[in-house]
Amino acid sequence: MRIAFVGHKRIPSREGGIEIVVDELATRMAARGHQVVAYNRSGHNVAGSEFDGVANGHGKRFSYHGVDVVSVPTIEGKGLAALSSSFFATLRAIVTRPDVIHYHAEGPCVMLRLAHWAGIRTVATIHGLDWRRAKWGKFASTYLKLGERTAATCADEVIVLSRNMQEYFRNTYGRDTRFIPNGITPKVIVPADRINASFGLGKDGYFLFLGRIVPEKGVHYLIEAFRKVHTDRKLVIAGGSSDSSDYQRHIQAMAESDPRIVLTGFVQGEVLQELFSNAYAYVMPSDLEGMPMSLLEAMAYGNCCLTSDIPECTEVVEDKALTFPHGSVDDLAAMLQKMADDPAIVTRYKREAAGFITGKYSWDRVVDQTLALYAGDKDGE
């Protein structure tokens, strides 16, 4: 088949979970012999221009593991990058007449209507209810909600990543969706070399949060809770801001009061591997998620995980991780203290995490199910 991907920022890139998903799907489909085009944004990496790489640049075109990657014009600015890039990507895709255009995230799905009018088969993956995110104002939230409604009413197939989201679409739009969660692959544990040299971090010496520094991720809860915990271990907060620079400055101010808190900024490559490999435990205090790739990765590295009790997290971890009531700083602090005081609990969850998560979620299975939807197979799930 001839397949086009629209809605991600850039591949190869770790600017967010969507980029990881598109990378995995596109490259695996290309390896199976399909003709795959991924339409990248041009412009700067959301984590900072210092992370700009080969995946940037208006007019550039290159091959990446068999995927034809094409950069499209992008208007920089909060809320405009996704709108403009998905518009130009859709126009480019319509001209080439692929068998299917696969849209990712609510905002880009506004442009799905153009492909629908052009008679091209469309599939939309809703990674989360983006219009609920605190960083967006009224106009942006309305636009994102329009994308959600467009996917529900125009897409040939809608993919969701949680049963909770499946129920939401059924109740809100009367729309049946396909539940196809993300996948994960086994990970290789590496020693703490670079992170020791750069941040003074050693094996089991820190609690880890890794993700975008945005309000819905609950980083403010985590810092407030950690300041109440009596432990010599550090708290590492790794990630870039993504349109929330005011919030990032707030987090930096909160962290300054506790020397145990380490802000690494955006990380990737070997530093990322080392952070996952050597953490004492991984913490995800989010109020809002789709299906968090960083949580799957943390478990695949054999981490004991502590998450908020939102369905999008509890569906993933089942009984193989610890949870706390979302938004409760006191409960989060109590769980962190319990983990700090009782390494045996942490060790028990570490022992089961990797085998459980890699057995439950498979990228090959995700690709099989997604390709079935592309082809119109109603038994794709």
N, C-alpha and C positions, 0 to 999 in steps of 0.2 A: 504493500500500500504506500501511497504518498501522504505523509503526515506532517502537519505544521503545528508548532507549539507557540502560543502567544500568552503573555501575562507575567512571565518571570522577568527579573531584572537582567541577569547575565549568566550564561554558563561559559566556561567553568567558573564558579564563584560560590562563596559561602555567605552571601549577603542576607540570606534567610532560609527558612526551611523549604520554601517553594523552589528555590534554586537547586537545592539538593534533590528534590523530587523530580524536577524536569530533567536534570542531569542524568539521574538513574534511568528514567523511562526512555529518554531520547537515545542514549548510547546503547541501551540494551535492545531497543527496537531496531536500531541501525545494525547491530551485530547479527540480528536475525534476518537481515536482507531487505528491510524496509527503507524507503527513501524518506529521510527525516530532515526537516528544516526547523531550526529554532531561531526565532526572531528576538535578538538581544536589544536592550536599550543601548543607546549611546550615552555619553556623559560620564559622570563620576560615580565611583563606588559610594554607597550610602555610608559606609564606615569611615570614609575619608579618602581624599585623592591619592594618599600615599599607597593605597591598596589597588589603584587602577592598574590594569594589566592588559593582556592581549584581548580580553573580552570586551574592551571598550573601543569607541571610535566610530563616529558616523561614517558610513560608506564602506566600512571594512567587512570583509567576508573571508571566512577561513573554515577549514575542516577540523572537527574535534571528535576523535574516535568514531569516524564515519558519519557524524552529524554535520550537515551544512549549516553553519552559524552565520546569520546575517544581521548586522546592526542597522537599526532604523532610526530616523530622526526623533529626537526626544527633547522636549522643552523642560529645562531644569526648573525646579521650584516645587514647593510643597503641594502635593496633590496633582500637579500637572504632568509629572514624568510618566506615571502609569497611564493617564488619559491619552497623552499625545503618542506615546510609543505603541500602545495597543491599537490606536487608530491607524497609524501608518503601517504597522505590522499586518493588520487586517486587510488593508488595501493591497499590500504586496502579495499577501497570501491569496486573495481572491483572483488576482491576475494569473497566478500559476495554477489555479483550479486543483488543489489537493483533494484527496478522497475524504479527508477529515481535518478540521481545525480543532485543536484541543486548547481550550482557554483555562487559565489558572488564576484563581482569586476573583473576588466580586467586582472590583473596579474595572478590570479589563473586559469583563463579561458584558459591559454596556455595548461594546463594539461587536459582540457576537451577533446582534441583530442584523448587521450589515451582511455577514456571511450567510445568515439564515435567508435573507432576502435574495442573495445571490444563488441560492439553491445548493449550498455546500453543507455537508453533514457536519454538525457541531457537537462537541462534548465539553462540558464545563465541570471542573473540579472546584468545589467550594472548600477552601482550606480552613475557613473560620468566618464568623460574623464580623467582618472587618468594620462595618459601620458602627459597631459598639466601642471601638477603640478610642481611648480618651484623647489621643493626639489629634483627632480630626474635628474640625468645626462643623457648623450646621450644613454648609453647602457640600463639603466633602462627604459627610455622613449620608446626605440625601442622594448624592451621586452613587455612592457605594450600594445603598439600598436599591437604587435603580438597577445596578448591575446584578444584584441578587434576584430581583424580580424578572429581569430579562432572561437570566439563566433558567429560572423556574418555568417561564412561559414559552421560550423560544428554542432552547437547546434540545437536540434530539435525545441526549442522555445527560443526566446530572450525577456526578460522583460526589459522595460525602465521605468523611473520614471517621465518623463516629455514629453510633446508633442514636445518640442524643440529637445530632444534626439531622439524621434521617427523620426522626419524629418531628422536628421543627419544620421541615419542608412539607411534611404531610399535613400538619396542623395549620400552617400559615398559608400555603398555596394549594393544598390538595394535590401536591406533586409527589409521585413515587420517584425515589432516587435509588442509586446503586451504592451500596456500602462496600468500598474498596479501600481499606486502610493502607498506610504506607508500609514499606518493607525496611529491612535492616540486614546487614551482613556481619559475620563474625569479625571481631577486631583483634589486633595484635597489641599486647601490652608492651610499652616501651619505658625505659628508665627516665628518671627526672633530671636530665642533664641541662637542657636549655632553661627550663623554668627554675632550676636551682641557681644557675648563674645569673639570671635576669631578675628573679623575684625572691630568691631565698626559700624556695619551696621544695620539700622533700616528700618521700613516700608517706602517705597517710597523715600528712601534716596540715591538711586544710579541708574545709568544706568548700564545695564548688557550686557556683551558679554560672551558667553559660547561656547567653541569649541576648537579644536586643534590649537595650536600656530604655524601655518604654513603660508607662504607668501600669498597663494591664499585666505586665510580667511580675508585678509585686515586689520589686527590688527594695522599695522603701520599707515594706513589711519585714523583709529579711534582715536589713541592716538594723532596724529598730529592735527586732527580736534578738539578733546576735549580740548586741551590746549588753543584753541581760544575762548572757551565758558565761559561766565561769569555765574557761578552758584556755589552754596555751595554743591550741590549734588556731590557724588563721581562717578567714573567710575570703575566698577569691571570687571576685565578680568580673567576669570576662565578657566583653561585648561592646558593640558600637551603639550609637544613639538612634539612627533612622528617623529623621524628622522630629525629634523630641529633644533638642539641645537644651531647652529650659529645664526639663526633667533631669537630664544628665548632669547639669550643673547642681541641681538640688541633691542628687545622689552623691556627687563629689563632696559637697558640703557636709552631708551626713557622715560620710566615711572618714572625714578628717578627724573626727572626735575619737576614733578608735584605731590605734596603730596596728591592730591585728588584721584590719581590713585592707585588702590589696585590690586595686583596680588596674586591670591589665590593658584595658581598651580592647579593640577588635583583635581576634587571634585566628590563625589558620595554620594549616600544615603541621609541622613537627611540634610546635608549641601547643597546638590544640590536642594532638595525640597524647602528649605528655601530661597535660592537665587532666584529661579523662582517665589516663592510665594510673595516676598516682593519688587521686583524691581519696580522702577518708570517706566522704559521702557526697552525693549530689543532691542539690535542693532546688525544687521548682515551686515557688510560692504564687503562681499565676492566678489571676481572677478570670482570665479569658484565654482560651487556646483553641486551636483547630485539632491537629494531632501532632504534638510537639516532637520534631525529629531529634532535638537535643536530648530528650528523655529516652528515646529509643537507643540513641548512641551511648548515653551514660550507662544504661543497663547492659548493652552489648559489650562494654568494656569491663563488666563485672562490678559495677558500683552498687552500693546500697543507696537507694533513692528515697527522698522524702518529698512528697508532693502535696499541693492543696487538693481538697476533695472534690474538685469540679469533675463532672462526668468524663470530659475529654482526657483527663489524666488517669482516673480510676479505671476506666475501660482498658487502658493500656497496661497498667501495672497489676491489676487484679489484687491478689494477696501477696505479691512478691515485692512489695515496697511499703514503706510507712506513709501515712497521710495525716493531715491536720485540717480542721475547718477553715476554709479559705477566708482570708481577711482578718483572721484572729492572730494578732501579734503575740498574745500571751500563750496561746496553744502552740504556736510555732516555736517560741522560746523554750517551752517545756519539752517539746520533742527534741530540739537541738541539744538541750542539756542532758536528756536521757541518753541520746546517742553518744555524747561526749563522755558520759560517765560509765557507759556499758559497752565496751568494744565487742563483746560477744554477740550482742544483737546485730551490730553492724556487720560482723563477720558472717553471721547466718544469712543475712540478706545478700551479701556479696556472693556467697557460694552458689546461690540459685539464680541470680539475675541473668547472666549471659545465656545460659542454656535455655531458659524460659523464653526470653525475648526473641532470640534468633530462631527458635522453633515455632513461635507464634506468628512472626511476620517475615514474609519472604518476597524479595523483589521479583523473582521469577514468577511467582504466583500473581503478583500485582500486574505484571506485564501481560500474562496470559489473559487475565480478566479484562484488562483495558483494551487489548487488541480485539477481544470478542465483542466488546461494545462498539468499537470502531466499525466492525463488520456488520453490525446490526443483529448480533446474536442475543436474543432475549434471555438466554440462559447464562449470560456472561458472569453473573454473580455465583 
